[in-house]
Amino acid sequence: MPGIDECLLEAMTLPGARGAAVVDWISGLALGTAGEAPNGCHETTAAETAELARAAAEHTVFAAAGSAVGGGEYGGSDKSPPVEDVIVTTRTGYHLMTFVATTFDSSVFIHLWLDGPEGNLALSRIRLREMAERLVLL
C-alpha cells in the first residue's frame, strides 16, 4: 500500500500531469507535493484548492440524492464526503481533486493538475480513484 510520496510519483506518470499534491482540506496544508504548482507555489495552491474542496464536501446540495442529511459529519454514518471528485476545467488544463476516505476524518484529497492538450481527464479520474483507495496515511 503506497504512502503519500509513492502516490504522488504515480500521479505524475499520468499523461499530461504537471503537478500533484495530497492536501488536507480542513487546514489547507499540503501533506506532499510533486511537479509544478499552477501559480508557482505549492502552499498557496493547496490552500486555494482546499477552499473549493471544502465547499463541495460541506454543502448539502452535493449530498447523494435520497441520502439523509443530518446524521453524521457529512449527513450520514459514513465519514466520507458526499462527493468523490471535483473537476475544474480551464482554457489550458484541468484540475482534478479526488477525495480520500480514511478511518479518521476523511479530510484529505489528491489534487492533480493536467495540461489540457496532453492530459487525459477520464483516465486520470479512474487512476486517481484507484490511488485514493490504496493510499495509506499514517
N, C-alpha and C positions, 0 to 999 in steps of 0.2 A: 504494500500500500504506500503510495507516494506521499511525501511531505510537500510543503509549500514550494521549495526550490525545484523539486522534480516536476511538480505540476506546472510551474511557470516555464521551465525549459521545454516541456512537452507542448504547451500552448504556443510557444514561439516557433514550433515546427509547422504550424498550420499555414496553408497558403495565404500570403499577404499579411501575415502578422507583423505589426510594427512595434507593439508593446503590450505587456500584460502585467497584471497586479492582482494580489489577493488583498482584499480590503475589508475592514470591519466597518459596517455601515452605521453603527451607533456612534463610534468615536471619530470616524472619518480617517483613521490611520491605515497606511499601507503596511501589511504584515510581511510583504515581499514584493519585489518588482523585477521585471526583466525588459530588455529592449528600451525603446524610446518612450517618452511621455508626450502626449499631444501638444501640451503647452510648454514643454521643456522641463517641467518639474513634477516628479512622481508624487510628492507630498500634496501639492496643490490639486493634481488630477484626482488623487484618492479622495480628498475632501469634497471636491465638486461632484464626482460620481456617486459618493456616499449620500449626498443630498437627494439625488434622483432615486437611488435605490431605496432610501428610507421612505420617500414619498410613496413609491409603488408598494412597498411592503406594509406600510401602516394604514393606508387609506382603504376603507371598506368597499369602495367602488370596484376594486380589483379582486375581492373575495370571490371564490368559485360560486357559480350560480347554485342556489339551493343550500349553501352552507350556512350553518347557524352562526350568527355574529354575536359575540359577547361571551363565549365560553372560555377560551384560554388567552394567551398573549396575542394571538393572531385570529381570534374568533372561533376557536375550537380547541380540542385537547392536543392537537398536533402542534409542535413547536416550530414548524416550518412556516415561512411567509406564504401568503396566498398566491404569490406569483413565482414562476420558475425563472424567467428571464426578462430582461429589459433590453430592447434593441433600439438604438438611435442611429438613424442614417443621416449622413451629412453629404455635402456635394463631393467630397473626396474620399469618404470611407465610412466605416461602420464602427459602432461601439456596442459591444455585447457584454452584458452583465448577467452572469448566471449565479443564482443563489445556491449556497452550500448548506445542506441540512446537517446539523450537528446534534450531539446529545445534550449540549448545554443550551445556548440561546439562539442558535442559528442566525447570527448577526454578521455573517461573512458572505462575500460574493467574490467571484473571479471576474475581473474586467479584462476584456481583450479588445485592443484597438487594431482594426484591419484596414489595409489600403483598399480603396474601392475597386480599382481595375483588376487587382491581383487577388483580392480576398474572395473566399467562398463562404458566404454567410450561412447557408444551410449546413454544410459540412462542419463549420466551426461551431454552430449551435449544438449539433449532435455530439461532437467530440468534447466540448466544454461540459456538457451534461454528464458524460461518462467520467471526465476528470473530477468533477464535483462529487460524484458518488464514491470515487476511490480516495479522495483527498483525506489525509489524516492530519488532524490538528491536535497538538498536544498543549 
